[in-house]
Amino acid sequence: MVTCYLRYEIDPYKKAEFEHYGRLWIPLVERFGSAHHGYFLPYEGANDIAVAMFTFASLADYEAYRRKAADDPDCQAAFAYAEQTRCIVRHERSFMQPVFGKGEARTGFTP
């Protein structure tokens, strides 16, 4: 199991546009077999940092999603929306795996 952690620097004056962008992506990522954990917008503190997280069963599944998304018209439209609105200044991508407490080991993957 691998979770993609996306940290965005957004234009704070385009928070509504970024929220719309996030709402576009959640069902798209889920369509490709991920469990999406949501987009998290600035609330208190820095007003230009947002986060998104979604999990795939493996890094190979994530890479397959990236290949398919590159050719998907709905994904291309979501990318174009971000470019047109310029709501994203930059982003960073990290991959993480979960650690669970004693007796909480989880097997399998359920999106």
Residue pairs with C-beta under 8 A, 6 or more apart in sequence:
1 55
1 56
1 57
1 58
1 97
1 98
1 106
1 109
2 55
2 56
2 57
2 58
2 59
2 62
2 95
2 96
2 97
3 37
3 53
3 54
3 55
3 95
3 96
3 97
3 98
4 53
4 54
4 55
4 56
4 62
4 93
4 94
4 95
5 51
5 52
5 53
5 93
5 94
5 95
5 96
6 51
6 52
6 53
6 91
6 92
6 93
7 49
7 50
7 51
7 91
7 92
7 94
8 18
8 49
8 50
8 51
8 52
8 88
8 89
8 90
8 91
9 48
9 49
9 88
9 89
9 90
9 91
10 18
10 42
10 48
10 49
10 50
10 87
10 88
10 89
11 17
11 18
11 48
11 86
11 87
11 88
11 89
12 42
12 47
12 48
14 85
14 86
14 87
15 41
15 42
15 47
15 87
17 81
17 85
17 87
18 39
18 41
18 50
18 87
18 88
19 39
19 41
20 81
21 78
21 81
21 82
21 85
21 87
21 88
22 38
22 39
22 41
22 50
22 52
23 39
24 74
24 77
24 78
24 81
25 36
25 39
25 52
25 78
26 36
26 38
26 39
28 69
28 72
28 74
28 75
28 78
29 36
29 54
29 65
30 36
30 111
32 64
32 65
32 68
32 69
33 56
33 57
33 61
33 65
33 111
34 54
34 55
34 56
34 62
34 65
34 111
35 54
35 55
35 109
35 110
35 111
36 52
36 53
36 54
37 52
37 53
37 54
37 55
38 52
38 53
39 50
39 51
39 52
40 50
40 51
40 52
41 50
42 48
42 49
42 50
48 89
55 109
55 111
56 62
56 65
56 109
57 109
59 95
62 95
69 75
70 76
82 88
98 106
100 106
